[in-house]
Amino acid sequence: MPPSLRCCLLLQPRDFINGMQLFVRLILLYSAVLISLPDISAPAFNNQVAADAPSLVPLLFVTIACGAVSGFHGIVSSGTTSKQLDKETDARFVRYLGSIGEGSLALITIVAVSGAALAATPELWHAMYERYGEAGAATFVQGGAQLIETGWGIPLAVSTTLLATMVVLFAATTMDTGVRLQRYIIQEWGEIYGIGVLRNSVVATLVAVGCCLFLAFGAGGASGQGGLIIWPLFGSTNQILAGLTLLVISVMLIKLGRPARYTLIPMTFVLITSAWAALLKLIEWYQAGNWLLVAIDLVVLVTSLLVILEAASVIARYRRENLASETL
């Protein structure tokens, strides 16, 4: 069995268990909303924003777009998902159902943190809104747990544990998949550049895990929180990667002589907004003297530009070839 398929022996049962737990918690949350019918205290339009709040455009799109189009998911689709399908026609069902699941989670998250359970009045909601950035996932856990307690009567401590476990499961599966894909990429480097030692799955795994440990403890010290240092880069870089994924798909469609506007149009929007956001953050980090994030952001932008230029050259060549074949 090839290594890429052998890994699924552990990947599939783990993801199946996590998926079932996710569905159970989504059912609990949605049914709790239908049973309790909580009042939403959050305003439809929030005009009371802090003076230092970031601009709505383009940063809104790199904040919420991950559930709609994600570069990380693009890598997962080619790295693991495609290797687990029984047949190619299953891809549409898997991808659409995955998008519906993620969209459902996003919607109930908004309900959980929008004041349906956490704030009884708009004034209290505004007070809590100022702390959303500090609380992070804890806001969802707290709000969702109160929804479940109100709707189903499940003790708050139990419902909090249920949702906290769900958040941990998401983090664990993401970390596992990320390291797994990193190992694939390292092995591909070994193939491309003729580095025999990197083709070995054990060596590639050690290199991938070693890089993670170096980031966690080398940059973060004994706390192991080095990953949080580069976390501010995730939004824009993930969306740039999503745009490049759509670009690669567009190149493939054009090569096959098929319409590519369905990928080129969203690709253009995603790349413009994500590059715009990356440039804004680059200026902010430069002014703050955060040279590590400045350097990484510059590398991402320059590399992306080179990929775009190369893809544009390939697309132009394919178009000329398609026109020539049609003329003949």
N, C-alpha and C positions, 0 to 999 in steps of 0.2 A: 504494500500500500504506500503511495507517495506521501512524503512528510506533510504536504499541504492538506491531505485528507485524513492522515493519522491524527492530526491535532483536533479534528472534529469529534473524536471519541470522547474527549472531555468537554469540548466546547458546546456540543449540542445538548447533553443532559443538563449542564449547568444553566444554559440560557433558557431551556424549557422550564426548569424549576423557577428561575427568576421571572420568566414571562407569566407563569401561572400566578405567582405572588402579586405581580403588577396588576393582572386582571382582577384579582380578588379585591385589592385595595381601591382600584378605580370603581368597581361596583359598589363598594361600601361608601365611597365619597359621593358618587352621583346619586345613589339612592338616599343618602342622608340629606342631600339638598332637596330632593323631591319630597321627603317626609317632613322635614322641618320648615321648608320654604322660608329661609332666613331673609331678612331685609338687607339690601346692599347699601351700606352707608357711604361708599366711595362715590364721589361726584363723577358724572359722565365725562366732564372736562375739568381737569385740574389746573387752575390758574395760579394757585399758590405754590409756586416752585421756588426753590432757593436761588439766590443770585448767582451762585457758581454752578448751577445745573448745566450739564452739557447740552449742546444744540440737538434739537429733535432730528434734524437731517444733517448728516447721514448716520449718526450714531445709533438711532433707533433701529435701523435695519441690521446692523451687526450685533445688536442685542437680542432681537427676537427672531432673526432669520434662521438660526440654527435648526429650529424645528421644521422649517419649510425647505431649506436647501443648505446642505452642510458639506464642507470639504472632507471632514473626518468620515462622514457617512459614505462619501464617494470612495474613499480608500477602503472602507469596510466592505462595500459592495463588491469591489474587485478582489479584495484580499481574502475574505472569508465567505461572504454570502453566496457568491457565484459558485464556490466550490461545494456548497452543500445542497444545491438544487438538484432534484431528480431529473428535471428537464427544463429547457430554456423557457418554455411557456409558463412555468411556475413563477417566473421573475415578477410579472405584473402583479399577481396576487400578493406575493410577499412584500413588494415595495409599497403598494397601495395600502395594504393592511397595516404595515409598519407606520406609514404616514398618518393614517387615521388614529392609530394608537398614540402616537406622539402628540398629535393635535388635541386628542381628548385629554391627555395629561396636561397639556398647556392650558386648556380651557378651565379645567377644574383647579389648577394652580392659581389662576387669576381669581376665581371665585373664593378660594381659600384665603388669599392675602388681600382681597379687595374690601374687606370689612364685613363680609357676610358672617364671620364668626369672631373676628378679633376686635372689632370696633362697633359700638352701638350707635355712635353719632358721627356726623361728618367732622366735627372738631376733633374727636378722639382719633379718627382715621388720619387726619392731617398730622397729628402728633406722632402717630406710628409711622407714617409715610417717610418722615425724616430719618427714621432708623432702619428702613428696609435694606439699605446698602450695607449696614453693619451686621444685621441679623442673618442675611443670606437664606440658606435652606431652612434655618430654624423657624423663620416666619411661616413657611409652607407647612412644616410639621406641626407647629402650634395651632395655626388656623384650621388645618385639615382635621387635627385631632379633636378640636372643639366641635367641628361639624359632625363628626362621627358620634361624639358623645351626645350631642343634642338630638341627632336623628335616630340613633340606634340605642342610646342608653348605655353604650359601652364605657366603662370607667376611663377617665382621661389618661391615666397612666398607661393603660393597655393600648388605647388608640394612638397615643404618642409613640409607644414602642413600635407599633405596626408601621406607622409612616416613617419613623426614623430608620427602621430596617429597610424600607423601600428605597430611601435616599442612599443608604450605604450600598445596597445592591446595585443601583445605577452607577455609583462611583467605582465599585469593584469590577463590574463587567466592562466599564469603559477603560479602566486601567489594564485589565487583562488583555482586552482586544488591542489596545494601543501597543503594548509590549510585544504581542504576537505579530502585529503588522510590522513593527520595527525589525523584528527578527527576519521576516520575509524580505524586507527592503535590504537588509545587510547581506542576506544570501544572494539577492539579485545583483548587488554590487560585486560580489565575488564572481558571479557569472559574467557580468558585463566587462569588468576590468581584469579578469583572469587571475583573481586572488584566490587560490585554491582553498586556503584555510578558512575563508569566510563562507565557503559553500557548505561546510559542515554545520549541521543544525545545532549541535551542542555548543560549538564555538560562537555561532551567531547569537544564540540565546544568552550566553554569558556576556557577550559584548552589549546586547540590548539591555539586559538587567543591570550591567555595570554602569552604563550611561545614566540609567534612572537613579541608581544609588548615588552616583557622582553629583547629579543635579540636586537630589533631595538633601544629602548630607554635606556635599562639598560646598554648595552654594548656601544651604540653609543651616549648616552647623549641626549640632547635636539634636536640635529640634526636628530635623528632617523635613522642614517646610520650604525647601528650596524651590519646589514647583510653584509656590505662590508668588515667587519673585517675577516669573515670566507669565503668570496668569493674565495680567492686563493685555497681553498680546493676543489672547485667544480669539476674541471677537472678530477683529479685522483679518487676522491671518487665516482663520477658519473659513471666512467668507471669500477671501481671495482664492484659497484652494478650491472652494466650491465653484467659483467662476472658471478657474482653470480646468476643473473636471468637465464642466459644460463645454469648454473650448475643445478639449480632446474628443468629446463625443461629437461635436460639430465637425471636426476634421474627419472623423470616421464616416459620418453620414455623407459628407461631400465626396469623399473618396468612393463611396458606394453609389453616388449619383442620386441620393435621396434628399428631400427637402430638409434644410437645416435651420430654418427660421425659428422652429419651436425651441431650439436650444441657443441659438445665437442671440435672440432678443433678451431672454432672461440673463444670459451670460453677460451681455453688455451692461445691463442695469446692475447686476451683482458686482461686477468688476469695478465699475465707476464708484458706486457707493462705498465699497469696502476699501478701495485704494484711497478715496477721499478721507474716510475715517482714519486709515493708517497714517496719512500725512498730518492730520490734525493731532493725533496722539504723538507723532514724531516731534512736532513742534513743542507740544506740552512737555514731553520728556527731556527735550533739549534744554528748554528753559529751566527745568528742575534739576538739570545736571545728572539725569539717570542714564549714564552712558551705555550700560549693558542693554537696556531696552532700545536705546537709539540705534546701537549697532545691529541688533537682531532685526529690528524693523526695517532698517536700510537694506540688509541682506535679502529680506523677504521681498521688498519692493523691487529691487534691482533684478533679482532672480525671476520674479514674475514677469517683469517687462521683457526680459530675454526670451522667456517661454512664449509670451504673446507674439513677439516679433517673429520667432521661428514658426509658430503656428500660422501666422498670417502669410508667410512665405509659402508654406506647404499648401494652404488653402488656395492661394493664387495659382500655384502649379497644377493642382487637381482640377481647378475650374478650366484652365486652358486645355488640359487633357480631355476633359469631358466635352468641351466645345468642339475640339478637333475630332473626337469620335462621332459626335452628332453630325458634323459636316460630312464625314466620310459615309 
